[in-house]
Amino acid sequence: MTFIDMYHYAAVAILMTLGLYTIVSNKDLVKKLFGISIFQTSALLLYISLGYVKNSYPPILQQNVTNYSNPLPHVLMLTAIVVGIATFAVGLSIAVKIKECK
C-alpha cells in the first residue's frame, strides 16, 4: 500500500487538526461549534473509510458471491450524522440564548 492509496487518512488527519485548532483557538461559541462539527466529520470519514472493502459487492444475497461489504459501519455513521446535526442545532440555539442574555 502506498501513500496515494491511503490519502483518506491524510484527509482525516488534516480535518481533525483543523477542527481541534478551531475549538482551542477561538472564544466565540459558534466558531467552537463549527470546530466540533469539523472534528466530527473527520471521525465519520475515518470510520466510513475503515468500513470500505475493495472489490466487494453490496450485502444482497446472490449466488456465487462471497465477498460482501459490511453495511454496519455505514449505518452507524448515518446515525451519527443525524445525532451530530441535532446536537449542532441545540448547541446553536443555546449559543443564541447565551448571546441574548449578555
Legacy VTK file of the C-alpha trace (Angstrom):
# vtk DataFile Version 3.0
C-alpha trace
ASCII
DATASET POLYDATA
POINTS 102 float
0.000 0.000 0.000
1.372 3.372 -0.975
0.630 6.817 0.392
-1.583 7.532 -2.607
-3.752 4.550 -1.668
-4.146 5.954 1.853
-4.970 9.584 1.009
-8.177 9.458 3.039
-6.166 9.009 6.229
-4.279 12.206 5.421
-7.616 13.970 4.882
-8.829 12.664 8.260
-5.677 13.918 9.989
-5.953 17.353 8.368
-9.640 17.695 9.278
-9.044 16.535 12.854
-6.207 19.024 13.277
-8.253 21.838 11.762
-11.263 21.044 13.955
-9.199 20.769 17.125
-7.369 24.017 16.351
-10.685 25.792 15.767
-12.053 24.527 19.082
-8.990 25.523 21.095
-8.110 28.841 19.477
-11.499 30.609 19.342
-13.532 32.079 22.171
-16.685 32.505 20.099
-19.173 29.714 20.831
-20.445 29.486 17.248
-16.898 29.050 15.924
-16.274 26.388 18.549
-19.413 24.570 17.375
-18.138 24.681 13.796
-14.834 23.247 15.023
-16.670 20.421 16.754
-18.603 19.781 13.547
-15.385 19.605 11.505
-13.849 17.256 14.076
-16.925 15.033 13.967
-16.800 14.975 10.175
-13.232 13.708 10.305
-14.227 10.906 12.686
-17.102 9.940 10.398
-14.785 9.890 7.401
-12.353 7.680 9.301
-14.983 5.092 10.233
-16.514 5.071 6.754
-13.110 4.575 5.145
-12.320 1.744 7.558
-15.549 0.008 6.548
-14.689 0.069 2.835
-13.782 -3.274 1.263
-12.140 -3.169 -2.159
-13.816 -5.213 -4.925
-16.760 -6.166 -2.748
-20.428 -6.443 -3.535
-23.429 -4.884 -1.783
-24.790 -7.044 1.042
-27.571 -8.572 -1.057
-27.665 -12.349 -1.135
-26.603 -13.610 -4.552
-25.340 -16.906 -5.834
-21.583 -17.395 -6.304
-20.687 -14.189 -4.429
-18.596 -14.473 -1.279
-17.030 -11.016 -0.927
-19.663 -8.801 0.684
-19.124 -5.401 2.230
-20.286 -4.938 5.804
-23.109 -2.354 5.966
-22.859 -1.872 9.737
-20.183 0.884 9.770
-22.088 2.891 7.184
-25.402 2.526 9.006
-23.806 3.573 12.294
-22.251 6.622 10.659
-25.614 7.649 9.191
-27.000 7.529 12.721
-24.027 9.559 13.978
-24.628 12.173 11.272
-28.245 12.619 12.373
-27.243 12.862 16.039
-24.466 15.321 15.152
-26.840 17.601 13.241
-29.323 17.573 16.112
-26.575 18.321 18.637
-25.263 21.140 16.451
-28.734 22.671 16.229
-29.213 22.507 20.002
-25.751 23.991 20.528
-26.542 26.882 18.183
-29.795 27.585 19.981
-28.002 27.590 23.344
-25.341 29.947 21.928
-28.084 32.329 20.738
-29.738 32.300 24.180
-26.394 32.978 25.883
-25.776 35.873 23.485
-29.250 37.323 24.223
-28.685 37.192 27.979
-25.480 39.221 27.775
LINES 1 103
102 0 1 2 3 4 5 6 7 8 9 10 11 12 13 14 15 16 17 18 19 20 21 22 23 24 25 26 27 28 29 30 31 32 33 34 35 36 37 38 39 40 41 42 43 44 45 46 47 48 49 50 51 52 53 54 55 56 57 58 59 60 61 62 63 64 65 66 67 68 69 70 71 72 73 74 75 76 77 78 79 80 81 82 83 84 85 86 87 88 89 90 91 92 93 94 95 96 97 98 99 100 101
